[in-house]
Amino acid sequence: MTEITPLSGFASPDAVELRPAKINDRFIAYLFDTLPFVAGYYFSLIVLMTKMPQLTGLSVKLAGAWAGFYCFYHFVGTLSGGTLGKRLLGVQVVDRMGNPPGAVRSLVRALGNALSTPLCNFGYLVALFHPESRALHDILSGTLVIES
């Protein structure tokens, strides 16, 4: 297992070095956070199509509603320091100084999640090549995902 080096030049106010979260921890947290929304969308879509086939035009609105719930979930999760998946894996979201991200950064990060997910999760793949394992939404919002 490779040791992740602390971020040079960045430390929390308590002078604790910030260590970027491991990619595999971030991926598992992503699965914990995303799969319930995907399953909920498809389950509600199946129920909608089988029980009320005359309402097929609602599928786009349903997708929008689930996407909205997903963004809200990420906003609240980031605002509180980490989503349920991140908390389960022992990682958290902070700003560059190690502080909680705040409302504006949380909102930008949640909306950035909506950009990171389409096109085969390209925004998340950025983290594989970024030296601090930052995904697109982390770069846009000025946040880091670190080990708790």
C-alpha positions in Angstrom: 0.0 0.0 0.0 1.4 3.4 -0.9 1.6 6.1 1.7 -0.1 9.4 0.7 2.1 12.3 1.5 0.6 15.3 3.3 -0.3 18.4 1.3 2.7 20.6 1.5 2.0 24.2 2.5 -1.5 23.4 3.7 -2.3 22.6 7.3 -5.4 22.9 9.4 -5.6 25.7 12.1 -4.5 23.1 14.7 -1.3 22.5 12.6 -2.4 19.0 11.6 -1.3 18.1 8.2 -4.1 17.4 5.7 -3.8 14.0 4.0 -5.8 13.5 0.8 -8.3 10.6 1.0 -7.3 7.5 -0.9 -9.0 7.0 -4.3 -10.5 3.7 -3.3 -12.1 5.2 -0.2 -13.5 8.0 -2.3 -14.9 5.5 -4.9 -16.6 3.4 -2.3 -18.1 6.5 -0.7 -19.3 7.6 -4.1 -21.0 4.2 -4.6 -22.7 4.5 -1.1 -23.9 8.0 -2.0 -25.0 7.4 -5.6 -26.5 3.9 -5.8 -29.6 4.7 -3.6 -30.5 7.6 -5.9 -30.0 5.6 -9.1 -32.0 2.7 -7.6 -34.8 5.1 -6.5 -35.0 6.7 -9.9 -35.2 3.3 -11.7 -37.6 1.9 -9.2 -39.9 4.9 -9.5 -39.5 4.8 -13.3 -40.5 1.1 -13.4 -43.5 1.8 -11.1 -44.5 4.8 -13.2 -44.2 2.8 -16.5 -46.0 -0.3 -15.3 -48.7 1.2 -13.2 -49.4 4.4 -15.3 -48.2 3.9 -18.8 -50.2 6.9 -20.0 -47.8 9.2 -18.0 -44.6 8.4 -19.9 -43.9 12.1 -20.4 -43.2 12.3 -16.6 -40.0 10.3 -16.9 -37.9 13.5 -17.7 -39.5 15.3 -14.8 -38.9 12.3 -12.6 -35.2 12.3 -13.6 -35.0 16.0 -12.8 -36.5 15.5 -9.4 -34.1 12.7 -8.5 -31.2 14.8 -9.8 -32.4 17.7 -7.6 -32.6 15.4 -4.6 -29.0 14.2 -5.4 -27.7 17.7 -5.5 -29.5 18.7 -2.3 -28.1 15.6 -0.6 -24.5 16.5 -1.6 -25.1 20.2 -0.6 -26.2 19.2 2.9 -23.5 16.5 3.1 -20.7 18.8 2.2 -22.0 21.5 4.5 -21.9 19.1 7.4 -18.4 17.9 6.5 -19.2 14.8 4.5 -22.0 12.7 3.0 -23.1 9.4 4.6 -20.7 7.5 2.3 -17.8 9.7 3.2 -18.5 9.4 6.9 -18.7 5.6 6.6 -15.3 5.5 4.9 -13.7 8.0 7.3 -13.1 10.8 4.9 -14.4 14.4 5.1 -14.6 17.5 2.9 -12.7 20.6 4.0 -11.5 23.8 2.4 -7.8 24.4 1.6 -7.1 25.5 5.3 -8.8 22.4 6.8 -12.0 24.2 7.8 -15.5 23.2 7.0 -16.4 24.3 3.5 -19.3 26.7 4.3 -22.5 27.2 2.3 -21.2 28.7 -0.9 -18.4 26.1 -1.4 -20.9 23.4 -0.5 -23.3 24.7 -3.1 -20.6 25.0 -5.8 -19.4 21.5 -4.9 -22.9 20.0 -5.1 -23.6 21.7 -8.5 -20.1 20.6 -9.6 -21.1 17.0 -8.8 -23.8 17.4 -11.4 -21.0 18.2 -13.9 -18.7 15.4 -12.7 -21.2 12.6 -13.1 -22.2 12.8 -16.9 -20.0 11.4 -19.6 -18.8 8.3 -17.7 -18.0 10.2 -14.5 -15.2 12.2 -16.2 -15.1 14.7 -13.3 -14.3 11.9 -10.9 -11.6 10.5 -13.2 -9.8 13.8 -12.9 -8.9 12.7 -9.3 -6.9 9.8 -10.6 -4.4 12.2 -12.2 -4.6 15.1 -9.8 -1.6 15.2 -7.3 -4.0 15.9 -4.4 -6.7 13.4 -5.7 -9.1 16.3 -6.3 -12.1 15.7 -8.6 -13.6 18.3 -10.9 -16.1 19.4 -8.3 -13.3 19.8 -5.7 -11.3 22.0 -8.0 -14.3 24.2 -8.8 -15.3 24.6 -5.2 -11.8 24.9 -3.7 -12.3 21.8 -1.4 -10.3 18.8 -0.5 -11.4 15.3 0.5 -9.1 14.2 3.3 -8.7 11.4 5.8 -10.6 12.1 9.0 
